[in-house]
Every structure is written in C-alpha cells, then in structure tokens.
Amino acid sequence: MTGKSKGMGLGIALGAALGAVLGVAAGHVAIWLAAGVAIGVAIGSSLRHKEIECPECAEIHRMHEEKTKQLVAKS
C-alpha cells in the first residue's frame, strides 16, 4: 500500500511543481496549478505497476477469497 501512495504523491508533487512554473510564466497560477495537480494524478496512477505473482501465490489468494466468501455467506 505504501508504494501506491508514494507514487501518487510523487506524481501530484511533480504536477503541482510543473503547474506552478507554467502558471508563473503564463500569469494564471491558479488555473495552471489545478491543471498541474490533475496531470500529476494521472502521472501518479500510471506509475503504479502490477506485481507479478507466482502461480503458488495466486492459488493461495484464490483459496483465501473463497473462504472469505463462504464466511460472509454464512453470516
């Protein structure tokens, strides 16, 4: 979980910095700062990578999910 937050935070920070620079250059800081943050969110979400799981781990996760569904169904 911390990797996802770190990537998103980094993307937002880079986007905000880019937006601030463009905003100062263009004279419309608020608009460019907002656009930079939006771009940063997009960058941060693209930095996430899916971890490759081995077949044994995938089987363990699948069995765990089945047990959880059974417990919820009994409740």
N, CA, C and O atoms as a GROMACS GRO file, in nm:
protein
  300
    1MET      N    1   0.081  -0.120   0.000
    1MET     CA    2   0.000   0.000   0.000
    1MET      C    3   0.086   0.126   0.000
    1MET      O    4   0.050   0.226  -0.063
    2THR      N    5   0.198   0.123   0.069
    2THR     CA    6   0.277   0.244   0.075
    2THR      C    7   0.336   0.280  -0.060
    2THR      O    8   0.359   0.397  -0.087
    3GLY      N    9   0.362   0.181  -0.144
    3GLY     CA   10   0.415   0.207  -0.277
    3GLY      C   11   0.316   0.284  -0.362
    3GLY      O   12   0.355   0.372  -0.439
    4LYS      N   13   0.188   0.251  -0.349
    4LYS     CA   14   0.085   0.320  -0.427
    4LYS      C   15   0.075   0.466  -0.382
    4LYS      O   16   0.068   0.556  -0.466
    5SER      N   17   0.075   0.489  -0.252
    5SER     CA   18   0.065   0.626  -0.202
    5SER      C   19   0.188   0.707  -0.239
    5SER      O   20   0.178   0.825  -0.272
    6LYS      N   21   0.302   0.644  -0.234
    6LYS     CA   22   0.427   0.712  -0.267
    6LYS      C   23   0.428   0.756  -0.413
    6LYS      O   24   0.466   0.868  -0.445
    7GLY      N   25   0.385   0.668  -0.503
    7GLY     CA   26   0.381   0.701  -0.645
    7GLY      C   27   0.281   0.810  -0.675
    7GLY      O   28   0.308   0.899  -0.755
    8MET      N   29   0.165   0.804  -0.610
    8MET     CA   30   0.062   0.905  -0.632
    8MET      C   31   0.110   1.040  -0.577
    8MET      O   32   0.092   1.143  -0.642
    9GLY      N   33   0.171   1.039  -0.460
    9GLY     CA   34   0.222   1.162  -0.400
    9GLY      C   35   0.331   1.226  -0.485
    9GLY      O   36   0.336   1.348  -0.502
   10LEU      N   37   0.417   1.142  -0.537
   10LEU     CA   38   0.525   1.192  -0.624
   10LEU      C   39   0.467   1.254  -0.751
   10LEU      O   40   0.511   1.360  -0.794
   11GLY      N   41   0.368   1.188  -0.810
   11GLY     CA   42   0.304   1.241  -0.930
   11GLY      C   43   0.236   1.374  -0.904
   11GLY      O   44   0.246   1.466  -0.985
   12ILE      N   45   0.165   1.384  -0.792
   12ILE     CA   46   0.097   1.509  -0.758
   12ILE      C   47   0.198   1.620  -0.734
   12ILE      O   48   0.179   1.733  -0.779
   13ALA      N   49   0.306   1.589  -0.664
   13ALA     CA   50   0.409   1.690  -0.636
   13ALA      C   51   0.474   1.739  -0.766
   13ALA      O   52   0.495   1.859  -0.784
   14LEU      N   53   0.506   1.646  -0.855
   14LEU     CA   54   0.566   1.686  -0.983
   14LEU      C   55   0.467   1.768  -1.066
   14LEU      O   56   0.506   1.867  -1.129
   15GLY      N   57   0.341   1.727  -1.068
   15GLY     CA   58   0.240   1.802  -1.142
   15GLY      C   59   0.217   1.940  -1.085
   15GLY      O   60   0.200   2.037  -1.160
   16ALA      N   61   0.215   1.952  -0.952
   16ALA     CA   62   0.197   2.082  -0.888
   16ALA      C   63   0.315   2.174  -0.919
   16ALA      O   64   0.296   2.293  -0.944
   17ALA      N   65   0.435   2.119  -0.915
   17ALA     CA   66   0.553   2.199  -0.946
   17ALA      C   67   0.550   2.247  -1.091
   17ALA      O   68   0.578   2.363  -1.120
   18LEU      N   69   0.515   2.157  -1.181
   18LEU     CA   70   0.505   2.194  -1.322
   18LEU      C   71   0.396   2.299  -1.342
   18LEU      O   72   0.416   2.396  -1.416
   19GLY      N   73   0.283   2.279  -1.278
   19GLY     CA   74   0.173   2.376  -1.288
   19GLY      C   75   0.210   2.513  -1.233
   19GLY      O   76   0.173   2.615  -1.290
   20ALA      N   77   0.284   2.514  -1.122
   20ALA     CA   78   0.326   2.642  -1.064
   20ALA      C   79   0.422   2.716  -1.157
   20ALA      O   80   0.410   2.837  -1.176
   21VAL      N   81   0.516   2.643  -1.215
   21VAL     CA   82   0.611   2.705  -1.308
   21VAL      C   83   0.539   2.761  -1.430
   21VAL      O   84   0.563   2.875  -1.470
   22LEU      N   85   0.451   2.681  -1.489
   22LEU     CA   86   0.376   2.729  -1.605
   22LEU      C   87   0.282   2.844  -1.568
   22LEU      O   88   0.261   2.936  -1.647
   23GLY      N   89   0.225   2.837  -1.448
   23GLY     CA   90   0.136   2.943  -1.403
   23GLY      C   91   0.207   3.075  -1.386
   23GLY      O   92   0.154   3.180  -1.424
   24VAL      N   93   0.327   3.073  -1.330
   24VAL     CA   94   0.404   3.196  -1.314
   24VAL      C   95   0.442   3.250  -1.451
   24VAL      O   96   0.437   3.371  -1.474
   25ALA      N   97   0.482   3.161  -1.541
   25ALA     CA   98   0.522   3.204  -1.675
   25ALA      C   99   0.404   3.262  -1.753
   25ALA      O  100   0.420   3.359  -1.826
   26ALA      N  101   0.286   3.202  -1.737
   26ALA     CA  102   0.169   3.246  -1.813
   26ALA      C  103   0.091   3.356  -1.742
   26ALA      O  104   0.015   3.429  -1.805
   27GLY      N  105   0.109   3.367  -1.611
   27GLY     CA  106   0.037   3.470  -1.536
   27GLY      C  107  -0.096   3.423  -1.479
   27GLY      O  108  -0.171   3.505  -1.425
   28HIS      N  109  -0.127   3.295  -1.489
   28HIS     CA  110  -0.252   3.241  -1.435
   28HIS      C  111  -0.218   3.122  -1.346
   28HIS      O  112  -0.235   3.006  -1.385
   29VAL      N  113  -0.169   3.152  -1.226
   29VAL     CA  114  -0.117   3.047  -1.138
   29VAL      C  115  -0.226   2.949  -1.097
   29VAL      O  116  -0.203   2.828  -1.099
   30ALA      N  117  -0.344   2.998  -1.058
   30ALA     CA  118  -0.448   2.910  -1.007
   30ALA      C  119  -0.492   2.807  -1.112
   30ALA      O  120  -0.509   2.689  -1.080
   31ILE      N  121  -0.509   2.851  -1.233
   31ILE     CA  122  -0.554   2.759  -1.339
   31ILE      C  123  -0.447   2.655  -1.369
   31ILE      O  124  -0.476   2.536  -1.378
   32TRP      N  125  -0.324   2.700  -1.384
   32TRP     CA  126  -0.217   2.607  -1.418
   32TRP      C  127  -0.182   2.515  -1.301
   32TRP      O  128  -0.142   2.401  -1.322
   33LEU      N  129  -0.196   2.565  -1.178
   33LEU     CA  130  -0.170   2.480  -1.063
   33LEU      C  131  -0.272   2.367  -1.056
   33LEU      O  132  -0.237   2.252  -1.031
   34ALA      N  133  -0.398   2.399  -1.079
   34ALA     CA  134  -0.503   2.297  -1.081
   34ALA      C  135  -0.479   2.197  -1.195
   34ALA      O  136  -0.493   2.076  -1.176
   35ALA      N  137  -0.443   2.247  -1.310
   35ALA     CA  138  -0.414   2.158  -1.423
   35ALA      C  139  -0.293   2.071  -1.393
   35ALA      O  140  -0.291   1.953  -1.429
   36GLY      N  141  -0.194   2.128  -1.328
   36GLY     CA  142  -0.074   2.051  -1.293
   36GLY      C  143  -0.104   1.940  -1.194
   36GLY      O  144  -0.050   1.830  -1.206
   37VAL      N  145  -0.189   1.968  -1.096
   37VAL     CA  146  -0.227   1.864  -1.000
   37VAL      C  147  -0.303   1.753  -1.070
   37VAL      O  148  -0.281   1.635  -1.043
   38ALA      N  149  -0.394   1.789  -1.160
   38ALA     CA  150  -0.469   1.688  -1.236
   38ALA      C  151  -0.375   1.602  -1.320
   38ALA      O  152  -0.390   1.480  -1.327
   39ILE      N  153  -0.278   1.666  -1.383
   39ILE     CA  154  -0.179   1.592  -1.461
   39ILE      C  155  -0.095   1.504  -1.368
   39ILE      O  156  -0.059   1.392  -1.403
   40GLY      N  157  -0.064   1.555  -1.251
   40GLY     CA  158   0.013   1.478  -1.153
   40GLY      C  159  -0.060   1.354  -1.106
   40GLY      O  160   0.001   1.250  -1.086
   41VAL      N  161  -0.191   1.365  -1.088
   41VAL     CA  162  -0.270   1.247  -1.050
   41VAL      C  163  -0.262   1.142  -1.161
   41VAL      O  164  -0.248   1.023  -1.133
   42ALA      N  165  -0.272   1.186  -1.285
   42ALA     CA  166  -0.262   1.094  -1.398
   42ALA      C  167  -0.124   1.029  -1.403
   42ALA      O  168  -0.112   0.909  -1.428
   43ILE      N  169  -0.020   1.107  -1.379
   43ILE     CA  170   0.116   1.053  -1.379
   43ILE      C  171   0.132   0.955  -1.264
   43ILE      O  172   0.189   0.847  -1.281
   44GLY      N  173   0.082   0.992  -1.147
   44GLY     CA  174   0.094   0.905  -1.031
   44GLY      C  175   0.023   0.772  -1.049
   44GLY      O  176   0.073   0.668  -1.006
   45SER      N  177  -0.093   0.775  -1.111
   45SER     CA  178  -0.165   0.649  -1.133
   45SER      C  179  -0.097   0.563  -1.239
   45SER      O  180  -0.108   0.441  -1.235
   46SER      N  181  -0.027   0.626  -1.332
   46SER     CA  182   0.044   0.547  -1.434
   46SER      C  183   0.174   0.491  -1.379
   46SER      O  184   0.229   0.397  -1.437
   47LEU      N  185   0.226   0.544  -1.269
   47LEU     CA  186   0.348   0.492  -1.209
   47LEU      C  187   0.325   0.362  -1.135
   47LEU      O  188   0.420   0.289  -1.106
   48ARG      N  189   0.201   0.332  -1.104
   48ARG     CA  190   0.171   0.207  -1.035
   48ARG      C  191   0.200   0.091  -1.128
   48ARG      O  192   0.170   0.095  -1.247
   49HIS      N  193   0.258  -0.011  -1.073
   49HIS     CA  194   0.284  -0.131  -1.152
   49HIS      C  195   0.224  -0.251  -1.081
   49HIS      O  196   0.224  -0.260  -0.959
   50LYS      N  197   0.174  -0.341  -1.159
   50LYS     CA  198   0.115  -0.462  -1.102
   50LYS      C  199   0.227  -0.560  -1.075
   50LYS      O  200   0.310  -0.591  -1.161
   51GLU      N  201   0.226  -0.610  -0.952
   51GLU     CA  202   0.327  -0.708  -0.915
   51GLU      C  203   0.292  -0.842  -0.979
   51GLU      O  204   0.177  -0.884  -0.981
   52ILE      N  205   0.394  -0.906  -1.029
   52ILE     CA  206   0.375  -1.037  -1.090
   52ILE      C  207   0.376  -1.141  -0.978
   52ILE      O  208   0.470  -1.148  -0.899
   53GLU      N  209   0.269  -1.220  -0.972
   53GLU     CA  210   0.260  -1.322  -0.869
   53GLU      C  211   0.294  -1.458  -0.927
   53GLU      O  212   0.265  -1.487  -1.044
   54CYS      N  213   0.354  -1.538  -0.846
   54CYS     CA  214   0.382  -1.675  -0.888
   54CYS      C  215   0.253  -1.756  -0.882
   54CYS      O  216   0.160  -1.718  -0.811
   55PRO      N  217   0.245  -1.866  -0.954
   55PRO     CA  218   0.122  -1.946  -0.954
   55PRO      C  219   0.083  -1.997  -0.815
   55PRO      O  220  -0.035  -2.008  -0.784
   56GLU      N  221   0.182  -2.028  -0.732
   56GLU     CA  222   0.153  -2.075  -0.597
   56GLU      C  223   0.086  -1.966  -0.514
   56GLU      O  224  -0.009  -1.993  -0.442
   57CYS      N  225   0.135  -1.843  -0.525
   57CYS     CA  226   0.076  -1.731  -0.451
   57CYS      C  227  -0.066  -1.702  -0.502
   57CYS      O  228  -0.156  -1.673  -0.422
   58ALA      N  229  -0.085  -1.709  -0.631
   58ALA     CA  230  -0.217  -1.685  -0.688
   58ALA      C  231  -0.316  -1.788  -0.638
   58ALA      O  232  -0.431  -1.754  -0.610
   59GLU      N  233  -0.275  -1.913  -0.625
   59GLU     CA  234  -0.363  -2.018  -0.574
   59GLU      C  235  -0.398  -1.993  -0.427
   59GLU      O  236  -0.513  -2.012  -0.387
   60ILE      N  237  -0.301  -1.952  -0.348
   60ILE     CA  238  -0.326  -1.922  -0.207
   60ILE      C  239  -0.426  -1.808  -0.194
   60ILE      O  240  -0.518  -1.814  -0.112
   61HIS      N  241  -0.410  -1.702  -0.275
   61HIS     CA  242  -0.502  -1.589  -0.271
   61HIS      C  243  -0.643  -1.631  -0.314
   61HIS      O  244  -0.742  -1.587  -0.256
   62ARG      N  245  -0.651  -1.716  -0.416
   62ARG     CA  246  -0.781  -1.762  -0.464
   62ARG      C  247  -0.852  -1.842  -0.355
   62ARG      O  248  -0.972  -1.824  -0.334
   63MET      N  249  -0.779  -1.931  -0.286
   63MET     CA  250  -0.839  -2.011  -0.178
   63MET      C  251  -0.884  -1.922  -0.063
   63MET      O  252  -0.989  -1.945  -0.004
   64HIS      N  253  -0.805  -1.820  -0.032
   64HIS     CA  254  -0.841  -1.727   0.075
   64HIS      C  255  -0.970  -1.652   0.040
   64HIS      O  256  -1.057  -1.636   0.126
   65GLU      N  257  -0.981  -1.606  -0.083
   65GLU     CA  258  -1.101  -1.534  -0.125
   65GLU      C  259  -1.224  -1.624  -0.118
   65GLU      O  260  -1.332  -1.578  -0.080
   66GLU      N  261  -1.209  -1.751  -0.154
   66GLU     CA  262  -1.322  -1.844  -0.146
   66GLU      C  263  -1.366  -1.864  -0.002
   66GLU      O  264  -1.486  -1.866   0.026
   67LYS      N  265  -1.270  -1.879   0.090
   67LYS     CA  266  -1.304  -1.896   0.231
   67LYS      C  267  -1.374  -1.772   0.285
   67LYS      O  268  -1.470  -1.782   0.362
   68THR      N  269  -1.328  -1.654   0.244
   68THR     CA  270  -1.389  -1.529   0.288
   68THR      C  271  -1.532  -1.519   0.238
   68THR      O  272  -1.621  -1.476   0.312
   69LYS      N  273  -1.556  -1.557   0.114
   69LYS     CA  274  -1.691  -1.554   0.058
   69LYS      C  275  -1.782  -1.650   0.132
   69LYS      O  276  -1.899  -1.618   0.155
   70GLN      N  277  -1.730  -1.767   0.170
   70GLN     CA  278  -1.810  -1.864   0.243
   70GLN      C  279  -1.848  -1.811   0.380
   70GLN      O  280  -1.960  -1.830   0.426
   71LEU      N  281  -1.753  -1.744   0.447
   71LEU     CA  282  -1.780  -1.688   0.580
   71LEU      C  283  -1.886  -1.578   0.571
   71LEU      O  284  -1.973  -1.568   0.658
   72VAL      N  285  -1.880  -1.496   0.467
   72VAL     CA  286  -1.975  -1.388   0.450
   72VAL      C  287  -2.114  -1.445   0.419
   72VAL      O  288  -2.214  -1.393   0.467
   73ALA      N  289  -2.118  -1.551   0.341
   73ALA     CA  290  -2.246  -1.612   0.303
   73ALA      C  291  -2.314  -1.674   0.425
   73ALA      O  292  -2.437  -1.674   0.434
   74LYS      N  293  -2.237  -1.728   0.518
   74LYS     CA  294  -2.292  -1.789   0.639
   74LYS      C  295  -2.348  -1.684   0.736
   74LYS      O  296  -2.436  -1.714   0.816
   75SER      N  297  -2.298  -1.564   0.729
   75SER     CA  298  -2.339  -1.459   0.823
   75SER      C  299  -2.479  -1.410   0.801
   75SER      O  300  -2.526  -1.323   0.874
   0.00000   0.00000   0.00000
